[in-house]
Amino acid sequence: MIGPALFIYGAAGPAYGSYEILLDGIGKVSTAYAPQNMSSYLLFNTTSLQYANHTLKVTNLGARSGDNGGNQLLFDYLDTTVQLAPAG
């Protein structure tokens, strides 16, 4: 069963670098580097959250050794889906 979901959008392009998404203490490092500028770029998603409180932290890591791109990170918006609370 698919539970509540989270989608984080921003920008990607030559000036953008690495970032970390920390969700409930579990981190994932990605890059927003792309050869051309893109808006509404999906930075992160998950579709199997449990019905509970969650903690989210987004950290700009900038250009890291070996990465293409720059030091920018643009957070634009996030979408969430919710489910009704379980009975009880």
C-alpha positions as CSV (number, residue, x, y, z in Angstrom):
1,M,0.0,0.0,0.0
2,I,1.3,3.5,-0.8
3,G,1.2,5.8,2.1
4,P,1.7,9.5,2.4
5,A,4.2,10.9,-0.2
6,L,6.6,13.8,-0.4
7,F,8.0,15.4,-3.6
8,I,10.6,18.2,-3.4
9,Y,11.2,20.5,-6.4
10,G,13.8,23.0,-7.3
11,A,16.1,24.0,-10.1
12,A,18.9,22.3,-11.9
13,G,21.6,23.6,-14.2
14,P,25.3,24.3,-14.7
15,A,25.5,26.6,-11.6
16,Y,23.9,24.0,-9.2
17,G,25.8,21.5,-7.1
18,S,25.3,18.8,-4.6
19,Y,22.7,18.7,-1.8
20,E,21.6,16.3,1.0
21,I,18.1,15.4,1.9
22,L,17.8,14.1,5.4
23,L,14.4,12.5,6.1
24,D,13.9,11.0,9.6
25,G,17.6,10.7,10.1
26,I,18.3,8.9,6.8
27,G,20.4,10.9,4.3
28,K,20.6,10.9,0.5
29,V,23.2,13.0,-1.4
30,S,22.3,14.0,-4.9
31,T,23.3,16.7,-7.4
32,A,21.2,19.4,-9.1
33,Y,23.9,19.8,-11.8
34,A,22.6,19.6,-15.4
35,P,24.1,20.9,-18.7
36,Q,21.1,23.2,-19.2
37,N,18.9,25.1,-16.8
38,M,15.7,23.3,-15.7
39,S,12.9,24.5,-13.5
40,S,10.4,22.4,-11.5
41,Y,13.2,19.8,-11.2
42,L,12.4,16.8,-9.0
43,L,15.1,16.9,-6.3
44,F,13.7,14.1,-4.1
45,N,10.6,11.9,-3.7
46,T,9.3,9.2,-1.5
47,T,5.9,7.5,-1.8
48,S,6.0,5.1,1.2
49,L,5.9,7.2,4.3
50,Q,4.2,5.9,7.4
51,Y,1.3,7.9,8.9
52,A,3.4,9.8,11.5
53,N,5.4,12.9,12.2
54,H,8.5,13.3,10.0
55,T,11.6,15.5,10.1
56,L,13.0,16.9,6.9
57,K,16.3,18.8,6.4
58,V,17.7,20.0,3.1
59,T,21.4,21.0,3.0
60,N,23.3,22.7,0.2
61,L,26.7,20.9,-0.1
62,G,27.8,23.0,-3.1
63,A,30.4,21.9,-5.5
64,R,32.1,18.8,-4.2
65,S,35.4,17.3,-5.4
66,G,34.8,15.5,-8.7
67,D,31.4,17.1,-9.2
68,N,30.4,19.2,-12.1
69,G,28.5,22.3,-11.3
70,G,28.6,25.1,-8.9
71,N,27.6,26.0,-5.3
72,Q,23.9,27.0,-5.8
73,L,20.8,25.2,-4.7
74,L,17.3,26.4,-5.4
75,F,14.4,24.9,-3.3
76,D,11.2,25.9,-5.1
77,Y,8.3,24.0,-3.5
78,L,7.2,20.7,-2.1
79,D,4.1,18.6,-2.7
80,T,2.7,16.2,-0.1
81,T,-0.1,13.6,-0.2
82,V,-1.8,12.6,3.0
83,Q,-4.0,9.7,4.0
84,L,-6.8,9.6,6.5
85,A,-5.7,8.7,10.0
86,P,-6.1,5.1,10.8
87,A,-9.1,4.1,13.0
88,G,-8.6,4.4,16.7
